[in-house]
Amino acid sequence: MERDLATHTQPPKKLQDFTLLEIKNEIRMLNSHRAPGIDLIIAQMLKELPHEGFLNLMYIINAILRLNYWPTSVL
């Protein structure tokens, strides 16, 4: 499954940039009792990000959308 996620796919249309509020709302809804992924980041870490952390995450996500560059897994 991770291999499928790492394959380059073209979205059918340009996706809209995420706002800071959208990112904060999605992170707030994460289940804190789930195991971490391959990056070892747990939901609680994301929920405790300072404001600058949320901003940086928004910039990274929006850059991925703008450049249409989808990082691949290193595993």
Residue pairs with C-beta under 8 A, 6 or more apart in sequence:
2 38
2 73
2 75
3 73
5 73
6 70
6 72
6 73
8 70
9 70
10 68
11 68
14 65
15 65
16 65
17 62
17 65
17 66
18 58
18 61
18 62
18 65
19 58
20 54
20 55
20 58
23 54
23 57
23 58
23 61
24 54
27 43
27 46
27 47
27 49
27 54
28 47
30 43
30 46
30 47
31 43
32 42
32 43
32 44
32 47
34 42
34 43
35 42
36 42
38 73
38 75
46 57
49 57
63 69
64 70
64 71
